[in-house]
Amino acid sequence: MRNYSAATEVLLSHIKLRLDAEHRAQIVAMGQVATKVPQTEFLPAVQTREELQQRFRWRLSRLFMSETQNEWFQTIFHAFCTESDSAKFWTVSDLGEFMTSTFPSELAFCVAEAAPILHRCLLRLGSFPYHNDPHPTLSLDVLRTGMIILLRLDRDNLLDPEIDEASLVFPDRLSTQQQLLLFQSMTEPQGTFVNPSRSAADDHHVGKALEIITYGNFKRNARFPTAVTQGPKYPPVEHFPSSNSTLTTGSIPVEDFRPLLRLMLLTQLYVAGIDPDNFTSLLSEIEAATDCLLTTFLNGEESSSAVSFTTFSNALRKLVPNVFLGLPRLLGPLHSVKTFPSATPPSSLAEAQEMLKRLFTPSVKPQSPADGLIMNLPVLSQLSMSLPQDFPIEAPEILHASREVDMEHVKSHLTKTSKARILLVSGKTGQVPAIFGVYVPIGCSPASLAKPSVIFQLAPIHRAIHQTGDLVPSKESFVEDSSCLTLALGDATLVLTQGSIKGSLNAQFDDGTSQEVVVDAIEVLSFEGRFVCVNTFR
């Protein structure tokens, strides 16, 4: 009888330990504070959509954010959140108040108008892998997950990057998978979508979530490392509802997307220490640049009211691969830990905003580049969205600037230095202002534009032709003519001609279009030094 009692006690003790461990795991997976699960225990396998999402959020926060970052994030979240029926979450207004904290008051309206699409984006990404059927509110866990994915704090562990020659020039460009996810997160939710014939591609995001959840689902024996104990078996991807990962039928309303592009122009140069407050007197120029940039995502159709996935993906792959580099400037204060100025967290919204404004004042403030005949900060911001990421945007030197085309001077300044150079030409095609140009990288000759050269147009539409792969023979060569300069890259050709009264520029592009521009200004700029990176918001 005594032996039976002892065995029963051991069995009951084991069951109690197992139940306690599972209970603690469930609490932790819901984002609550709990004691650590013993090393000999495993978290139970998830079985439902809700369990899958909760565990994924928990794993993401533990894998890619430190304990200090999580504590900081929670403090900032509670300082700006709305509370209703005991639930705490961020509204569009709350997100706007948070982002405005580090912006000058003159630009507050720019932040406020972009807040709706950013709130939608964070809400949907935070609902991953079911971002096509998102959570109703931006709770703490949802916001944290959305931030990690949007800012790619997961270091590309969630979605696979594309490694090729172009990725060396644009290391932060989005892969095809990342472009699709970002597009889906910005579109307006279309309601629950049931695919009767789901495929592996349709379930791709569910599979990725399971990979994150089951990472490390085993234990090694401390004394015998080759002895491995496997964790619980998880259901297959097909057990869970489909994530509809291939869905591209939605669209991004222009009325939402345009304010985001404007905000990206204001934040594009922050890594070089050129913060948004440098643009407060250039709002009309920013508006004009935004309209030009928007055409990139509308495929030249100005009457279009929405951005499709085709044009969205094409713009990110070929034209403006750096367009979203300003996102850390907006959301960096959510995870970039600073030292609190007091022992207690901020007790009011105004106090929280003032604290963030003080803590996130850029540590480096280089002098803004001087305006030229064509070059100014909005042009530089727009241009850097298409140029290689290591381009030293903060240090331009104007080698030549003139209202007339003096071909001898233009050629001389383009060829006499091996520094990175930019030729800018402005004028009018009909009555419409236009800007064209070419980027010649370090050590490259205009006679044979090699990678990573760029021929671009900044107005009235934005487009760019990159040479990032193997060199494609140009249709034209560098013409040695005293009154003519031909620059060609692939199927794009710029022909600059010196005239007796006004110079002209003929631009021909690979889509068969051509434009004739009457030149009113020309500049040759050089850029020297190494790219300065300010990590205040990282």
N, C-alpha and C positions, 0 to 999 in steps of 0.2 A: 504493500500500500504506500509506503514511504517512497519507493522508486517511482511509482506512477505519479505521485504528487510532484516530485522533482521534475520529471519530464514535462508534466503539464505546465509547471511554472516556467520552464525554459521556453516552451512553445508559446505560451501567452506573452512572455517577455519579448520574444522575437516579433510576434504579431504587433505588439504595442509599439516597438521601435519602428517597424515598417510603416505603420499608420501615422506615427508622429512625423517620420521623414517625408511621407507623401503630403501630409498636411502642411508642413513647412515649405515644401517645394511649390505647392499650389499658392501659398501666400506670397512667396518670392516671385513666382511667375506673374502675379497680379501687380507687381511693382511695389508691394508693401515691405516694411522692414521686418526681417525675421532673422533668426539665428542660422548659422551655416549648416547645410546638410552634411552629415558625416561622410568622410571620404569613401567609406565602404558602401554607401547607398547611391542609388541612381534615381534621377527624376523619373516619374512614371511617363510612359509614352502618351502623347496627346492623341485624342480620339475624335474631337469635334473641331469645327471651324473656329469657334471661340477659343478653345484651348490652344489651337495652332497659333492664332494671332497673339494671344497673351504670352506664350512661351517664346515666340519669335521676338517680340518687343523686349522681353527680359534678356534674352541671349544677346541681342544686338547692343543693348545698353551696357552689358558686362564685358563684351568682347572689345568694343570700340570706344568706350568712355571710361576713364578712371573713376575711382570712388570720389576723388576731389571734384572732378568735372560734374559728376552726377549730383553732388551736394550743391554745387554752384548753380546748376541748371534748375534744381528744385526751388532754390531761393529766388531766382529771377522769375520763374513761372508764377510762384505765389504772389510776387510783388505786383504783377500785372493782370492776374486772372480775374474772371467773373465767377461768382458763386451763386448757384440757383438750385434749390431743393437739395442742399448738401453736396451737390456736384460742382467741381471746379473745372473751368475750361477757359480757353482763349477765344474771344469773338474776333471778328474782323477789326473792330475798333481797338481791342486790346493789342493785337499784333501791330497795328499802326502806331499806337502809343509807344510800344517798345522800340520799334525801328526808328521812330522820330527822335528818340532820346539822343542819338549821336549825330543828328543832322541839324544844320542851321535852320532857324525858323522860316527863312525865305523859301526853303525847299520842302517844308512840311506838307504842302499840298501834293507834291510829287510822290512822296511816300504814301500818303493817304489814298491816292488814286490807284496805286499799285498794290495796296494791301489786299483787296478782294481776291485777285488771282494768286497771290502768294499764300493766302490763307487756304484757298482751295487746294493748292499744290501740296502744302504741308499736311492738310487733312487727308488727302488721298494717299500720299506716300506713307503717311503714318498708319494707314489701313492695310498696307502691304501684307500678304499678296492679293488681298481683295480690294485693291484701290479702285477697281471699276465698280465697286459697290461699297462706298466708303462708310466709315463710322459717322454717326450724326454730329458729334462734337469733337473739338480739338482739345482733348484731355491731356494731362501731363504725359502719359505714356505715348499717346498718339503723336503729340508735338515732338517729343524726343526722337521717336522713330523717324518721323518725317524729316527732321533736321539732319539726322545721321545720313539718311539716304540722299537728300538734296545736296548737302555739302560734301558728299562722298567721303565721310569720315570712316567708312568701312574699308577704305583703301582698295576699292575695286574687288572686294571679296564676295560681294553680293551678286553683281553682274560682271561677266567677263569683259575685260578691255580688249581692244584690237591693237596688236603689236605689229607695226609696219613702219616704213620710212616716214610716212606723214606723222606718225605719233612721236617721232623724235623731234620734229619741228613744233608740233602742237601737243605736248605731253598731257595736257588737261582736256583735250577734246573728248567729246562723248562718243562712245562706241554706238553701234547700231542698236543694241539692246538698251543702252542708257537713253538714247534719243527717244525710243519708243515709250519707255517708262515715263520720261519727263513729259512727253506729249500727252500721254493718257492722263497724267496728273493735272494738267492744265486745262483739259477739256471739261465742259460742263457734264456732270453725271447724267447718264442716260437711263437710270433705273436698273433693276435687276435684269440681267441678260442670261438666258439659259441656252446653251449650245447643245443640241441633241446628239451631235456627232463629234464630241471633243477629241482632240488629238494631243500628242505629246507636246506640240508647240503651244497649244492652248493652255496647257497645265504648267508651262515653263516656270512661272513665278512661284507657284505652289511648291514645285520641286526645289527651287532655290531656297525657299523658306525652310523646307525640311532639311536641306543640307546644313544650314546655319544651326538649326535646332539640334541635329544629331552629331554635330562636330564634337569629337571627344567623348562619344558614347561608349567608353570602355575604360577599364582600370588596369594599370600594370602593377604587378606584385613588387613591393619595395625591395624585397630581397632577391627576387628572380624576375628581372625586367622582361624576359622573354615570355613570361607567363601572363597572359592577358585574359581578363574577364570581360565579356561583352555585356553591354547594357540591354535594356528591354528592347524587343523588336517593335519597330514602328510600323504603322499601316502604310501601304503603298500610296503613291500620289493619287491614284484613282479613287481611293477611299474618301477623299475630301472633295468639296465642291470645286469646280474648275475656276481658275483665276481669269479665264478669257484673255490670256496674255497677248494674243495676236490682234486684239480689237483696235481697229484704226478708223472706224466709221465716224467718230466724233470730230469736232473742230473747236478751235479756240476763238472766241469772239474777239474781233479787232478792238472793240471798246475796252476790253480787259487787257489785251496783249500790248497795245500801244503804250500805256502807262508803265508797263514793266520794261519795255525797251528804253524808254526815256530814263528810267531809274538806272538801268544798266550803263547807259552813257555817262551818267553822273558818277557812277562808282567804278568804272572801268580802270581808271588810272590810280586807284587808291594804293595798290601795291608799290607804286613808285613814290608814294608820299604826297601825291596830288589828290587831296581829299575833295569831297563835294562842295565844301564852302568856297572853293576857287571858282565855282560856276555860277554863283549867285547873281552876277551882273551879265550873264551870257544866256539868259533863259530863251530869248528869241532864237538865238543860234542853235540851242539845244532842241527846240521844237522843230526847226528846219531839218536838223540832222536826224531826228526821230522819224520824221516823215520819209526821208530817203532810206533809212534803215528798214522801215516797215515794208517797203516795196520788195525787199529781198524775200520776205516771208509770204508775199502775195503773188509772186511770179509776175510782177509788173502790172497786175490787175488792180488798179486803185479803187475800183468800185466794189471789190470783194469785201464782204462783211465778216469773214472768218478765215482762219489759217488752217489749212488741211495738213495731214501728216506728210504727204508727198513734198509740199513746199517747205515745211518745217525741217524735215530731214535733209533735204537738198541744201538748205541754207546753212545748217550746222556742219555738213560734210564738206561743202565746197566753198562757201562764201564768207561766213563769219564764225569760224570754229571757236573763237574766244568770246562770244557774245555774252556768256553767263559767268564770266570770271569775277564779276562784282558781287555775286551772291554772298560770299563770306563777309563782305563789308556790311551787309544788312543783318545777317544772323550770327555772325561771329560772337557777339556778346552773350549768346546763349550757352556757349561751351568753353570759351576762352577765359580761363580762370584768372582773376585778379585778386589782389589783397583788399578785403573790405576795409573801408576807412574807419569803421567803428565795430565794436564787439557785437552789436545787434543788427539784424537785417533792416533794410528800409521799411518804415511803417506806413508810408503813403506813396501814391503814384508819383507825385511831384518829387518826393525825396529819392525814389528809385530812378527816375529819369535824370535827376541832377547827378546822382552817383555814377551812372553809366556814362554820362557826358564827360565827367572828370576822369574816370578810369580809362576811357577809350579815346582820349585825345592822342592822335598819332605821335609816335615818339620821334619821327623824322619828318621835317617839313622843308623839303627843298624848294628853292625859288621856282615859281611857275615859269615855263618857257615864254619868252617874249612873242607877241603876235607878229606875224609877217604879213605879206600882202594876201596870202591865202591861208597859211597855217595859223590856227588858233586852238584852244583847248578842245572845243567840240569836234573839230576836224581830227585832232590827234587822238581823241577818244574813239571816234568812229573808225579811224584808220587802224588803231591797234587791235581792233576786233578781228582784223584779217591778216595782220602781220605775225611772224614767228614770235612765240612767247618770250624769248630771251632778248628781244629787241630793246635796246636802252632808250625807252620812250621819253625819259625825263630830261635828256640832254641834247636837244637839237641845236645845231649851229647852221645859220643861214649863210651859205656860200655865195649864193647869187639870187637876187630878186630884182625884177624889172617889170614894167608895164608893157614892154615891147620884147619881141623875140629876137635876141641877139645870138645867133646860132654859134658863133665862135666862142662866146663866153659860156654858153650852156654846155657845149661839148667839152670845153676845157675843164670846167668844174666837175663834170661827170666822170672824166677819165683820169684826172691828175691825182686822185686819192684812192686808196684801197679801203677806206672806211666804208661803213654802210651808208648808202645814199638814197635819197628820195627826190624824185622829180615831180613837182606839182604844176599842173597847168589848169587855169580857170578861164572861163569865158562864157559865151552864150551860144546855144544851138537854137536858132530862131530867137525867141524872146525868153527862153528858159535858161537860167543859170546852170552851168555844168562844171564839174571838177573831175579831172582824170589824172593819172599818175603811174609811176612805176617805182618799185622798191628794188634796189640793187644791193645785195648783201656784201659783207666784208670779203675782200679778195676777188670779187666777181667783176667782170668787165661788161659794160653795156653792149659790147659787140656780140656776146654770146651769153645770154641770161641763163645762168645755171641755178640749180636749186639752192636755197629756197626763195627764188625771186617771185615777185608778185606784180602783175599789172592790175590796176584797179580803177573803178569809177566810184566817186563818193556822192555825186549829185548829177541829175535829179533822182537817179536810182543808185542803189549800192550793189556793186558786184565786184568779184575778184577772180582772177585766174592765177592759180598757184602752180609752181613748179617744185613739187616735193618728191616725185618719184624719179624714174630714169629720165634723162634729158630728152625731150622730144624736139626733133629738128624744126626750127621755125620756118614759116613760109617765106619770110624775108630775112635778109641779113642786115647787119648794122651798116647802113648806107653812108659811105664817105662822100658826102656832098656838102658843099659850103653853105647851102641854104636849106638843107633838109636833114632830118634825123629820124630814122626808123628804128623802133624798138619792138621786138616781137617775142612772144612766148606761146608756144603751141599754136593755137588757132586765133590768138588775139594779137592785133597789131596796132601800134600807135605811130602815126606819121606826123611829125611836127615840122611845119614849113615856115620859113622866114619870108614875110611879104614886104612889099614896098611901103605899105601903110600899116596894115595889121597882120600879125601872124595867124596861122590856122593850124588846127589839129584835126586829123581824120582818125577816128577810132573804129576799128572793125573787130567784131567779136565772133565767137564760135557758133552763136545761134543764127548767124547770117545777117545780123543787124549792123548798121554803121551809122556814125554820127559825124557831122562836120561842125566844128566849134570855132567861132571867131575868138581868138585869144585876147584876154584883157590883163592877164598877169601870169608870171611864171616864176617859180622858185626852185632852187636846188639846195637841199639841206643835207648835212652829214650828221652822223650820230656816232659818238665815240664813248668808250668806257664800257663798264659792265652793268647789267641790269640791276637796279637797286630794288630790293624786296623788303617792304615794311610789313612785319608780321603782327601788328597791333591787334588785328581781328582774327588771327588764326590760332 
